[in-house]
Amino acid sequence: MKKYIVLTTFSLLLTLSGSCQSKSNELNESAAAIAQKEVPVKVASVNGLEKAYFASGCFWCVEAVYESVKGVKESISGYSGGHTENPTYESSNTGRTGHAEAVEIIYDPKVVSFSDLVAVYFGSQRVTQVNGQGPDNGSQYRSIIFYQDDAQKKIIDDKIMLLEKDLGAGKVAAQVMPFQKFWEGEGYHQDYEKLHPSQSYIRNVSVPRLNKFKAKFSQLLKEDGAH
């Protein structure tokens, strides 16, 4: 009897967990559908530098990839794409805020174009993986590429069309969303790959992803020591 109660309780917990996850996914899908109708926010350039926003799995990985690209002055980890104010790492990881781990890229358009940044984005991920990248799974790790105007959206749409032509029956998983707001992440997440080279996730996931990208995009890389 005791074993039966334990198994029944465990089954109930699994059912409830699945139910909560299902409701969370439905909420995120509904919020994403609403967001698609929003007018994109155009971020003003400062001292000739512009900003772009991407989500593609763990922000530690994405930040490190973009930091290696010439023309990128700064890559900042944070959250975007959701429906709540002031998201945190803890709240976004519940999957209920709608936010994904994202990066803000501050770049010099005279050195690297938005089109180049889009190529970096798709060239440094598994383009067909839904709700995650590599071992990181969940809506908070989903791929989102944000646009700030029609010109950027066309660049993104054209790239996706080419990718899907090559994929055949495959579909690019990234959501294409009008940019609304970026919430900067906690300080301990910034430059994480650079500051924690011996951490196991960095060694086993971030660095291999970065090195794979570098091998494919050597023409876009900063010279050693460049910032």
Secondary structure, 3 states (H helix, E strand, C coil): CHHHHHHHHHHHHHHHHHHHHHHHHHHHHHHHHHHCCCCCCCCCCECCEEEEEEECCCHHHHHHHHHCECCEEEEEEEEECCCCCCCCHHHHCCCCCCCEEEEEEEECCCCCCHHHHHHHHHHCCCCCCCCEECCEECHHHCCEEEECCHHHHHHHHHHHHHHHHHHCCCCCCCEEEECCCEEECCHHHCCHHHHCCCCHHHHHHHHHHHHHHHHHCHHHECCCCCC
